[in-house]
Amino acid sequence: MPDSRRRLASDLGCILDCDLATGLASTGQPATDNTAVLNAFLATASAATPITLILDGATLTTGLRINGGHTTIEGIGPDSGLFLKSGSNSHAIRNYIPMQGDPGLGFTAPPRNNSGIVLRNFRLNGNRGDGRSGNSNRGITYDNSSQIMLYGISLLHATGIWLEDLIVHDSTTYAASLSNCAAVVCRNLRVEAPSSDRNTDGIHFNGPASDIQISNCYFQTGDDAIALNAPEGFGGPISRVTIANCLFDRAATCLRIYGCTDPKLPYPVSNVVFGNCTGSLTNTPFMLGFERPAVIDNLQGFQTGNCSFQANYWATINESCGTLNFQANTWDSPTHPGFFLWIPLPVTVSSITVANCRIARTTRGNAPASMLHAANAARGSVIRKLSIEGFAIDHEAGQGFPPIPFLLDTSNVTIEHLYIGSLDPANIAALVKPSLDFRGVHEISGPGVLATGFPIPDNLMADNTPYISFGSGNPTIKLHGKVKKL
């Protein structure tokens, strides 16, 4: 007797005749739409009777609806899965009825009553179209603030989510949207957005959310590959996120993070670790904030390490932050004179550490990229402490590119304390923009200052730190506030 909780789609009576590239049957005729049969089975899931649907082929659908949770949808490889029917105006998979948009800030997120959602080992073609054809036929594909955005996968109010070995191709907007979710694992996902249009995010989290692991994924997106957006959805903090071993292929950004700027709704993003990733970006790997002033540290604890990217900038800081830590990263072959740390608008950052990072200039890209710059619109920005624990401008072997003019531009940002543990002065003409005479830097210390060879004004040096005096040109140290020649 067959197990009523674990069923093959074909055993349910589905005719699995869909070509996942075209949405047609092999004859060229319309494929069979099995939505009603599949949703009838999915509706039987409950905590007492969890179910598994095995997609042992490919089907056309107007959208599958999980009955809250306690559901596994599993394919038999990339030739199995779903093609979203033209004119569906629907998410491909969701765990709620009816379709609904984000409520916006000020509403309390309901309990996470849904649990145990597993999607694995199939291909999902979102059939994006152009707003007149494809899934969306309402005249526009992306958000116009009056229509519900259409996603590949949309999951709400759930804990215990596992997305694995999925190919999500050409979703109308986000490949996956998860709101008010916790204990999420995303592994071995391939996200493809051939349109490269706006709002084609990869994995998009709305607040609140927590305990998220993303690994071994591929992202080709027109917008943020991964988004941690605390004020969206119901709004709430996002915390404990780990992202590792992913490949980014011409995505706009690897990661966008932003918290809530409303002082009555302090929704920060905290404890985010990003590592061992590679690829190319059309903008910046890390978009930190959403270009609006904040009264709290909207990002509290961010670390990225062992990454290598081609990009316009390395990290764009749009909102006030707590601790930012960049470890062993390589900005590969910059093609225009961007910045490792780019500040467009006024922010305050408690601490930034740059350790064992480098800008690699090659024949593929050798623009004079530097470490820090703040735009005119960012005037008044403050970095409480900038620690350089290893940084270099490396040139490809055999190449003699001109040195970059300076490392730090403090025209519009104040560095209250600059700590230099290790800095390779090769290929850097000056520590700070020469016309500023170190204006914007309040104090300098660290065991690596002297080795840089850059002259420092006596009044900026902390006690007990050897340095080259800007005034005398000699190796010097300050003891109890008095300058002494070494």
C-alpha positions as CSV (number, residue, x, y, z in Angstrom):
1,M,0.0,0.0,0.0
2,P,1.6,3.4,-1.0
3,D,2.6,5.8,1.7
4,S,0.0,8.6,1.6
5,R,2.5,11.0,3.1
6,R,5.2,10.5,0.4
7,R,4.0,10.6,-3.2
8,L,5.4,10.8,-6.7
9,A,3.8,13.5,-8.8
10,S,3.1,10.9,-11.5
11,D,1.4,8.6,-9.0
12,L,-1.0,11.4,-8.2
13,G,-2.0,11.4,-11.8
14,C,0.2,14.3,-13.1
15,I,1.2,14.3,-16.7
16,L,4.8,15.5,-16.5
17,D,5.3,16.6,-20.1
18,C,6.8,20.1,-19.7
19,D,10.1,21.4,-21.2
20,L,11.6,23.5,-18.5
21,A,13.2,25.8,-21.1
22,T,10.1,26.6,-23.0
23,G,7.0,25.6,-20.9
24,L,5.8,23.5,-23.8
25,A,5.4,19.8,-24.3
26,S,7.9,18.0,-26.6
27,T,5.3,18.2,-29.4
28,G,5.4,22.0,-29.2
29,Q,1.8,22.0,-27.8
30,P,1.0,23.5,-24.4
31,A,2.2,21.3,-21.6
32,T,-0.2,19.9,-19.0
33,D,-1.0,22.2,-16.1
34,N,-1.0,20.0,-13.0
35,T,-1.5,22.8,-10.4
36,A,-4.8,21.6,-9.0
37,V,-3.6,18.0,-8.5
38,L,-0.4,19.0,-6.8
39,N,-2.0,21.7,-4.6
40,A,-4.7,19.2,-3.5
41,F,-1.9,16.9,-2.2
42,L,0.1,19.8,-0.6
43,A,-3.0,20.9,1.3
44,T,-3.0,17.6,3.3
45,A,0.2,18.6,5.2
46,S,0.1,19.2,8.9
47,A,2.2,18.8,12.0
48,A,0.7,15.4,12.5
49,T,1.0,14.3,8.9
50,P,4.1,15.9,7.2
51,I,4.3,15.1,3.5
52,T,6.8,14.7,0.7
53,L,6.0,15.5,-2.9
54,I,8.5,14.0,-5.3
55,L,8.5,15.8,-8.7
56,D,9.6,12.9,-10.8
57,G,9.4,15.0,-13.9
58,A,8.6,18.6,-15.0
59,T,5.3,20.3,-14.8
60,L,3.6,23.5,-15.9
61,T,2.0,25.3,-13.0
62,T,0.2,28.5,-12.0
63,G,1.9,28.3,-8.6
64,L,2.2,25.7,-5.8
65,R,0.9,26.4,-2.3
66,I,2.4,24.7,0.7
67,N,-0.1,24.4,3.6
68,G,2.0,26.4,6.0
69,G,4.9,24.0,6.6
70,H,5.7,20.3,7.3
71,T,6.3,19.8,3.6
72,T,9.1,18.6,1.4
73,I,9.1,19.1,-2.3
74,E,11.9,17.2,-3.9
75,G,12.9,16.7,-7.5
76,I,15.0,14.1,-9.2
77,G,17.5,16.5,-10.7
78,P,17.6,19.6,-12.9
79,D,15.3,18.0,-15.5
80,S,12.6,17.9,-13.0
81,G,10.7,20.9,-11.5
82,L,8.3,23.7,-12.4
83,F,7.6,26.2,-15.2
84,L,5.4,29.1,-14.2
85,K,2.6,29.5,-16.6
86,S,2.3,32.7,-18.6
87,G,-0.3,35.0,-17.0
88,S,-0.2,33.4,-13.6
89,N,0.7,36.6,-11.8
90,S,1.9,34.4,-9.0
91,H,4.9,33.3,-7.0
92,A,6.0,29.9,-8.2
93,I,6.0,28.4,-4.6
94,R,4.5,30.0,-1.5
95,N,3.3,28.8,1.9
96,Y,0.3,31.1,2.4
97,I,-3.1,32.0,0.9
98,P,-4.0,34.4,-0.5
99,M,-1.3,36.4,-2.3
100,Q,-0.3,39.4,-0.1
101,G,2.2,42.2,0.0
102,D,4.4,43.5,2.7
103,P,2.4,45.2,5.5
104,G,5.1,47.7,6.2
105,L,6.6,49.0,9.4
106,G,4.6,49.3,12.6
107,F,2.9,45.9,12.5
108,T,3.8,43.1,14.8
109,A,5.1,40.0,13.1
110,P,2.9,37.0,13.9
111,P,4.3,33.8,15.5
112,R,6.4,31.6,13.3
113,N,3.8,28.8,13.4
114,N,5.0,27.2,10.2
115,S,8.0,24.8,10.4
116,G,9.7,22.2,8.4
117,I,9.9,23.4,4.7
118,V,12.3,21.6,2.4
119,L,12.7,22.3,-1.3
120,R,15.5,20.4,-3.0
121,N,16.9,19.0,-6.2
122,F,14.8,20.6,-9.0
123,R,14.7,23.4,-11.4
124,L,12.3,26.3,-11.2
125,N,11.7,28.5,-14.3
126,G,10.0,31.7,-13.2
127,N,9.1,32.7,-16.8
128,R,9.6,36.4,-16.1
129,G,8.6,37.9,-19.4
130,D,8.5,41.6,-20.0
131,G,5.3,42.6,-18.2
132,R,3.1,41.7,-21.2
133,S,4.2,38.2,-21.6
134,G,5.4,35.6,-19.1
135,N,4.3,35.2,-15.5
136,S,3.5,38.9,-15.2
137,N,1.1,40.3,-17.7
138,R,0.1,43.4,-15.8
139,G,2.4,45.8,-17.6
140,I,5.4,45.8,-15.3
141,T,7.6,43.1,-13.9
142,Y,9.2,44.7,-10.9
143,D,7.8,46.7,-8.0
144,N,5.9,49.8,-8.8
145,S,4.6,50.3,-5.2
146,S,1.0,49.4,-6.2
147,Q,1.4,45.8,-7.2
148,I,2.4,42.7,-5.2
149,M,5.9,41.7,-6.3
150,L,6.1,38.2,-7.8
151,Y,8.8,35.9,-6.5
152,G,10.2,32.5,-7.4
153,I,9.9,31.2,-3.8
154,S,8.0,33.1,-1.1
155,L,8.0,31.8,2.5
156,L,6.4,33.6,5.5
157,H,6.4,33.1,9.3
158,A,8.5,29.9,9.3
159,T,11.3,28.2,11.1
160,G,13.4,25.3,9.9
161,I,13.7,26.0,6.1
162,W,16.0,24.1,3.9
163,L,16.6,25.1,0.3
164,E,19.1,22.9,-1.4
165,D,20.3,21.9,-4.9
166,L,17.9,24.2,-6.7
167,I,18.2,26.1,-10.0
168,V,16.0,29.2,-9.9
169,H,15.9,30.7,-13.3
170,D,14.3,34.0,-14.5
171,S,12.0,34.8,-11.6
172,T,9.9,37.8,-12.1
173,T,11.7,39.6,-9.2
174,Y,13.4,37.9,-6.3
175,A,14.4,34.3,-6.7
176,A,13.5,33.7,-3.0
177,S,11.9,36.0,-0.5
178,L,11.8,34.9,3.2
179,S,10.1,37.1,5.7
180,N,9.8,36.5,9.5
181,C,11.8,33.3,9.1
182,A,14.5,31.6,11.3
183,A,16.8,28.6,11.1
184,V,17.3,28.8,7.4
185,V,19.8,26.8,5.3
186,C,20.4,27.7,1.6
187,R,22.9,25.4,0.0
188,N,24.0,24.7,-3.5
189,L,21.5,27.1,-5.1
190,R,22.0,28.4,-8.6
191,V,20.2,31.7,-9.2
192,E,20.0,33.0,-12.8
193,A,18.5,36.4,-13.8
194,P,19.1,36.7,-17.5
195,S,17.3,40.0,-17.7
196,S,19.7,41.6,-15.2
197,D,16.9,44.0,-14.4
198,R,16.1,45.8,-11.2
199,N,14.6,43.8,-8.3
200,T,16.0,40.5,-9.6
201,D,17.5,39.7,-6.2
202,G,18.8,36.3,-5.3
203,I,17.9,35.5,-1.7
204,H,16.1,38.3,0.0
205,F,15.4,38.4,3.8
206,N,12.9,40.7,5.4
207,G,12.9,41.4,9.1
208,P,12.7,39.8,11.5
209,A,15.0,36.9,10.7
210,S,17.7,35.0,12.4
211,D,20.1,32.0,12.2
212,I,20.7,31.9,8.5
213,Q,23.3,29.8,6.7
214,I,24.0,30.4,2.9
215,S,26.8,28.3,1.3
216,N,28.1,27.0,-2.0
217,C,25.7,29.1,-4.1
218,Y,26.0,30.8,-7.5
219,F,24.4,34.1,-8.2
220,Q,23.9,35.9,-11.5
221,T,21.5,38.7,-10.6
222,G,20.6,42.2,-11.8
223,D,20.3,43.4,-8.2
224,D,21.5,42.3,-4.8
225,A,22.5,38.6,-4.7
226,I,21.7,38.5,-1.0
227,A,19.7,41.1,0.9
228,L,19.3,41.5,4.6
229,N,16.6,44.2,4.8
230,A,15.4,44.6,8.4
231,P,12.7,47.3,7.8
232,E,11.0,45.3,5.0
233,G,8.2,42.8,5.5
234,F,6.8,43.3,9.0
235,G,10.2,44.7,10.0
236,G,12.4,43.5,12.7
237,P,16.1,42.7,13.6
238,I,18.1,40.3,11.5
239,S,20.9,38.4,13.3
240,R,23.4,35.6,13.1
241,V,24.0,35.2,9.4
242,T,26.8,33.2,7.8
243,I,27.6,33.3,4.0
244,A,30.4,31.2,2.6
245,N,31.9,29.6,-0.5
246,C,29.7,31.4,-3.0
247,L,30.4,32.5,-6.6
248,F,29.0,35.8,-7.8
249,D,28.8,36.4,-11.6
250,R,28.1,40.0,-12.6
251,A,25.6,40.5,-9.8
252,A,25.0,44.1,-8.7
253,T,26.2,43.4,-5.2
254,C,27.0,40.3,-3.2
255,L,25.3,41.6,-0.1
256,R,23.0,44.5,0.8
257,I,22.4,45.1,4.5
258,Y,20.2,47.8,6.0
259,G,18.5,48.4,9.3
260,C,15.6,50.7,10.3
261,T,16.2,54.4,10.6
262,D,13.0,55.1,12.6
263,P,14.2,55.7,16.2
264,K,11.0,54.2,17.6
265,L,11.7,50.9,15.7
266,P,15.4,50.0,16.3
267,Y,15.8,47.1,13.9
268,P,19.6,46.5,13.4
269,V,21.3,43.8,11.4
270,S,23.9,42.1,13.6
271,N,26.5,39.3,13.6
272,V,27.0,38.8,9.9
273,V,30.0,36.8,8.7
274,F,30.8,36.5,5.0
275,G,33.8,34.5,3.7
276,N,35.6,32.5,1.0
277,C,33.7,34.0,-1.9
278,T,34.8,35.1,-5.4
279,G,33.4,36.6,-8.5
280,S,32.6,39.9,-10.3
281,L,30.1,42.7,-9.4
282,T,28.7,45.5,-11.5
283,N,28.7,47.7,-8.4
284,T,30.2,46.8,-5.1
285,P,30.4,43.5,-3.1
286,F,29.0,45.0,0.1
287,M,26.3,47.7,0.1
288,L,26.0,48.6,3.8
289,G,22.9,50.7,4.4
290,F,20.3,52.3,2.2
291,E,21.4,55.9,1.9
292,R,19.5,57.5,4.7
293,P,20.5,58.8,8.1
294,A,20.3,56.6,11.2
295,V,20.3,57.4,14.9
296,I,21.7,54.0,15.9
297,D,24.3,51.6,14.6
298,N,22.1,49.9,12.0
299,L,24.8,47.3,11.3
300,Q,26.3,45.8,14.4
301,G,29.1,43.4,13.7
302,F,30.1,42.6,10.1
303,Q,33.1,40.5,9.1
304,T,34.2,39.5,5.6
305,G,37.3,37.4,4.9
306,N,39.2,35.5,2.2
307,C,37.2,37.0,-0.6
308,S,38.4,38.1,-4.1
309,F,36.2,40.2,-6.3
310,Q,36.3,42.5,-9.4
311,A,34.1,45.5,-8.6
312,N,33.8,49.3,-8.7
313,Y,34.3,49.7,-4.9
314,W,34.8,47.2,-2.1
315,A,32.4,48.3,0.5
316,T,29.9,51.2,0.3
317,I,28.9,52.5,3.8
318,N,25.5,54.3,3.6
319,E,24.4,54.0,7.3
320,S,26.0,54.3,10.7
321,C,27.7,51.0,11.8
322,G,29.3,49.4,14.8
323,T,32.2,47.1,14.0
324,L,33.3,46.4,10.5
325,N,36.1,43.8,9.9
326,F,37.7,43.1,6.6
327,Q,40.2,40.2,6.7
328,A,42.4,38.8,3.9
329,N,40.4,40.2,1.0
330,T,41.6,41.0,-2.5
331,W,40.1,43.7,-4.7
332,D,41.1,42.3,-8.1
333,S,42.0,44.5,-11.1
334,P,40.1,47.8,-10.5
335,T,39.1,49.3,-13.8
336,H,38.3,52.8,-12.5
337,P,39.7,54.8,-9.5
338,G,37.3,53.6,-6.8
339,F,37.8,53.1,-3.1
340,F,38.1,50.1,-0.8
341,L,35.8,52.1,1.6
342,W,33.4,54.5,0.0
343,I,31.1,56.8,2.0
344,P,28.4,58.6,0.0
345,L,26.4,60.1,2.8
346,P,27.0,61.2,6.5
347,V,27.7,58.2,8.7
348,T,29.3,57.4,12.0
349,V,31.3,54.1,12.3
350,S,32.6,52.9,15.6
351,S,35.4,50.7,14.3
352,I,36.8,49.6,11.0
353,T,39.6,47.0,10.8
354,V,41.4,46.3,7.5
355,A,43.7,43.3,7.9
356,N,45.9,41.6,5.3
357,C,43.9,43.1,2.4
358,R,45.2,44.2,-0.9
359,I,44.3,45.9,-4.1
360,A,45.7,43.9,-7.0
361,R,46.5,46.0,-10.1
362,T,47.0,44.0,-13.2
363,T,46.9,44.4,-17.0
364,R,43.2,43.6,-16.8
365,G,42.6,46.6,-14.5
366,N,45.1,49.0,-12.9
367,A,43.2,52.1,-11.9
368,P,44.6,54.1,-9.0
369,A,42.1,52.7,-6.4
370,S,42.7,53.8,-2.8
371,M,41.5,52.8,0.7
372,L,39.1,55.6,1.8
373,H,37.0,58.4,0.4
374,A,33.9,60.2,1.4
375,A,31.8,62.2,-1.1
376,N,31.0,65.9,-0.6
377,A,27.5,64.8,0.4
378,A,29.0,62.8,3.3
379,R,30.7,65.8,4.9
380,G,30.7,65.4,8.7
381,S,31.2,61.6,8.6
382,V,33.2,60.1,11.5
383,I,35.2,56.9,11.9
384,R,36.0,56.5,15.5
385,K,38.9,54.1,14.9
386,L,40.4,52.9,11.6
387,S,42.9,50.0,12.1
388,I,45.2,49.0,9.3
389,E,46.6,45.6,10.2
390,G,48.0,44.7,6.8
391,F,47.3,46.5,3.5
392,A,49.1,46.6,0.2
393,I,48.7,47.9,-3.4
394,D,50.2,45.0,-5.3
395,H,51.3,45.2,-9.0
396,E,51.2,42.3,-11.4
397,A,54.7,40.8,-11.8
398,G,56.6,42.7,-14.5
399,Q,54.3,45.7,-14.6
400,G,55.3,49.2,-13.5
401,F,52.1,51.1,-12.9
402,P,52.4,54.5,-11.3
403,P,51.8,54.6,-7.6
404,I,48.4,55.7,-6.3
405,P,48.6,59.4,-5.2
406,F,47.5,58.7,-1.6
407,L,45.8,56.1,0.5
408,L,43.3,58.1,2.6
409,D,41.1,61.1,1.6
410,T,39.8,62.8,4.7
411,S,38.3,65.8,3.0
412,N,34.8,64.9,4.2
413,V,35.4,62.3,6.9
414,T,37.1,62.5,10.3
415,I,39.2,59.6,11.5
416,E,39.5,60.1,15.3
417,H,42.1,57.4,15.7
418,L,44.2,55.9,12.9
419,Y,46.1,52.7,14.0
420,I,48.7,51.3,11.7
421,G,49.9,47.8,12.6
422,S,51.2,46.9,9.2
423,L,51.0,48.9,5.9
424,D,53.1,48.2,2.8
425,P,54.1,51.7,1.5
426,A,55.2,50.4,-1.9
427,N,53.1,51.8,-4.7
428,I,51.5,54.5,-2.4
429,A,52.8,58.0,-2.9
430,A,51.3,59.5,0.3
431,L,49.4,58.3,3.4
432,V,46.8,61.1,3.1
433,K,45.7,63.5,0.4
434,P,48.7,65.9,0.4
435,S,46.6,69.1,0.1
436,L,44.9,68.3,3.5
437,D,48.0,68.4,5.7
438,F,46.4,65.5,7.7
439,R,43.3,67.6,8.4
440,G,40.6,65.1,9.4
441,V,42.9,62.8,11.4
442,H,43.0,63.4,15.1
443,E,45.5,60.8,16.4
444,I,47.9,58.1,14.9
445,S,49.5,55.2,16.7
446,G,50.7,51.6,16.0
447,P,53.9,49.6,15.6
448,G,53.8,49.9,11.8
449,V,53.9,53.7,11.5
450,L,57.6,54.0,11.3
451,A,58.1,51.3,8.8
452,T,55.8,53.0,6.3
453,G,58.3,55.9,6.0
454,F,55.4,58.4,5.6
455,P,56.1,61.6,7.6
456,I,53.6,62.4,10.3
457,P,53.0,65.7,12.1
458,D,54.2,65.6,15.6
459,N,51.0,66.8,17.1
460,L,49.0,63.8,15.8
461,M,51.2,61.1,17.2
462,A,50.3,59.1,20.2
463,D,52.9,58.5,22.9
464,N,55.3,55.5,22.6
465,T,54.9,55.2,18.8
466,P,58.1,55.6,16.6
467,Y,57.5,57.6,13.4
468,I,59.1,59.8,10.9
469,S,58.5,63.4,12.0
470,F,56.9,65.6,9.3
471,G,58.9,68.6,10.7
472,S,62.4,67.2,11.0
473,G,62.3,64.1,8.7
474,N,63.9,62.1,11.4
475,P,62.8,58.9,13.2
476,T,61.1,60.2,16.3
477,I,59.1,59.2,19.3
478,K,56.8,61.0,21.8
479,L,57.3,60.3,25.5
480,H,54.9,61.9,27.9
481,G,53.9,64.3,25.2
482,K,57.5,65.4,24.4
483,V,59.0,64.8,20.9
484,K,62.4,63.0,21.0
485,K,64.7,62.0,18.1
486,L,65.4,58.3,18.0
